[in-house]
Amino acid sequence: MRVLSAEIPSIALEVAPMETPDYAALVAAGAEGLVVYQETYEREVYAAMHTAGPKKDFDWRLACPERAYAGGFRRIGIGALFGLAEWRAEAGALAAHLEHLLRACWRAQFTVSLPRLRPCAGEFAPVHPLADRDFIQLICALRICFPQVGIVLSTREPAPLRDALLPLGITMMSAGSHTEPGGYTGQGRADLHYTVRGKALAPADSDAEAGATGQFEIADDRSPAEIAALLHARGFVAVWKDWDRAILAS
């Protein structure tokens, strides 16, 4: 981050939850934004999905944005992974969390993301799918209730839907996403393996040549330059003019 901060105006991280002193060290090195999703606000569903490891602690993860704020982060993103629990209850809990953070961490700027479960490694299927109509309703409701909060639109969504949602208050879009380990750099091919019940197994030769498996499929595979051109044509503004490295916002 110390190296990147001299070249990139704004650095945001999406990493596993940490303690406040660890966040303070990241801020001191040049980071200013942090993204951490609760995934689901339904405790029983969360417990069923996270059976071991540090991520199992629901309350510790829930308090992560406040620890990040105490560590000095001033741009914080939260979100829920829609498809694990009934969407209305999930959306209500997400909104309540956001309302709390706006009061408790009032010096920070917040964004909210609403990723929907897509086909993913392990063939896990959404238990409570969020239909397009309901998804659009949710975006509109959040924009009305939280006019000061940014709304992030994921590449999980198909290109025609993302294009149609732009005028509804979307403030940031991802582009050129990779969900497989090493997807951006091509590193790590020599150590590719499957993990089955905690044991590392060697992949087939064809799988090793193809690369690591993506965590989930993206639906919009357009490049950052293509998304930047779309925004420009629609009269929106991109944060940076170097389109290949842009973080895009309307």
N, C-alpha and C positions, 0 to 999 in steps of 0.2 A: 504493500500500500504506500509506503514511503516513496518508492520508485514511481508508482502510477500517479500519485497525487500531483507530481510536477507536470504531467502530461494530460490528465483528465480532470475537468473542472469539478466533477462530483462523483464520489465513490459510494455505492451502496452495497451491502452484503446480504446474502441469504445463507446463513450458517446455523448449525445446531445451537440451541440455547446455551448461554453462558452466564457466569456470575457478573455482578456489577463491575468489579475491578478489571475483569477481562475485557468488558466492553469499553471501559475507560481507556485501556491501552490501545484498543483499535481506533478509538476517536483521536487519541493523541498522534497516531500514525497517519491520520488523514481521512478516515472514513467519517461520513456524516449521516448515512442512511442505513436502516436495518429493516429487513423483511422477515417476519416470522408468522406462520399460519398455525392456528390452533387445530386446524383440520376438521374437528367436530366439537361442538359445545355440549353434546349429549354424553354425560359421564359414562353411562353403561356401554354405549357404542364405542367411546374412546377406549375403555378398558378392554373391550373385545378385540379392538384393532391393534392395541399396543400391549403386548403380554410380557415384555421383558425390556431391560435396559433403562437408561435415564429417561427416555421419552415416555415411559410408562406413567410418570408422575404428572397427572393432569394439572394440578394447582401450580406446580413449578413452571410448567410451560405457559400456563395462563398468565402468570406474573412476569413473563419474559419482557414484554414491551415496557413495563414500568422499570425493570432493572436496566434495560437499555437506555431509557430516558435518564435515569439516575447516573448512568455512565457517561452521558453527554450527547447521545444521539438526538438529533433534532428533526429527522425525517424518519418516520416509522410506519411500516406497512403491516396490516393484519389481514386475515381472511379465513374463510371456511372452505372446505372441500365438499362441494355439494354432490350428493348422491349417497352419502353414508347414513344420513338421518332425514326425517321429514323436513322439507325445505322451509316451510313457514316457521317452524320452531327454531330451526338453525338460523334463519335470517333474523328473527327476533333477538336471539342471543347475541349474534354478531353485532347488531345495532346497539344493544345494551352495553356490550363491551366497548364499542366505539364511543358511546356517550360518556361512559366512565373515564376513558382515557383522555377525552377532550377536556374533562374537568381536572383530572389528576395530573396530566402532563400538558398543561395549557401552553407551554412555550414551544411545543413540537408541532410539526405539520404531519397529518396522517393521510394514508391512502388505504383503500380497502380493495381486496381482490376476491372474485367470485368464481374460482375455477370449478368446472364441472368434471366429474369423473369420466375418463375416456378409456377405451380398451387399453389394457396395460399388461406388463409382464406378470405372469402368474394367472392370467385369465380371470382376474377379479372383476365382477360385474356390479354396477351400481345397484344398491338395495332400494333406494328411493330416487329414481331419475327425476331431474329437473327439466321440464319441457321448455322449449324455446319461448312460448308465450309467457310462462311464469318467470323465466329468466329475464325477459325484457321488463316485465312488471316490477321485478325486484330491483333492477338497475334504476328504473324511473323513481321508485319509492326512496331509494337511498339518495338519489340526486336531490329530491325534494326535501328530505329530512336533514341531509347533511350537505348543504351547498358549499361548505368550506373544505370538504374532504375530497381527495382525488379518487377516481375509480379506475382500476387497472383492468384491461381486457387481454386475456391470455390467448396464445396461439393454439390452445386447445379448441377454440371455436373456429368454425369454417369461415373462409374468406368472405363469402357473400353476407353472412350474418355480421361479421366484424365491420364490414363496410357500412352496413345499414345502421349499426349502433353508434357510429361516430358522432352524429349530431345530438345524441341523447345525453351528452354530458360525460362521455369517456375522456379521461385526461391523460392516460398513458397506455401504450400498447407495446407488447413484446413483439419481437421479430427475429427471424433467423435462429429460432430456438433449437437446442439439442437436449435430449433427456437421457442420453446414454452416457455413462462414465467415460471421460476422455473425448467427448464428442466435439469439443471446440478445438482441441489441440492435437488429437490423434495419438496422444501418449497412452501408455499402459497396455498396449496390445500384447506385450510379452507376458503379462500377468493375467490374461483373461481366464476366467473360470466361472463355473456355476457354484452357487451356494445352496445346498439342500440340507435343511435341518442343522445348520451350523457347520456343515462339512464342505470343504472346497473340492469340487470335482472338475477335471479337465474337460474343456469343450471339444466338440467334434472339429476336425480340421476346417470344414466349410464354415462353421460358426466363427472360428478364430479369424479367418480371413475377412469375414463380413464385419467383424467388430462387435463391441459390447451391445447387449440388448437395451433398448430404451426403456425407461421406467414407465412411460406411457406414450401413446401416439399423439403427435400434434396434427391439427386439421388445417392449419394455414402455414404453408411452407415457403411463403414469399420472403425474399431477402429484406434486410433493413433498408436497402436502397429503394426497393419497390414500395415498401410501406411509406418511406419518406416522400417519394414521388406522389403517392396517393394523397397524403396529407397536404402536400403543397398544392396539388390540383384542386382539392376541396377547400382551400383557403385557410387551412390550419398551419400552425407553426411548429417546427421541430426544434428541440432544445439546442442541438449543435448542427453546424453546416457540414460536418464531416459525416456523410450519411452512413458510411460503412461502420461507424462506431457510435451511431446515434442512439440515445435513449429518447424515444419519441413521445411527444405530448401534444394535445390539442389546445 
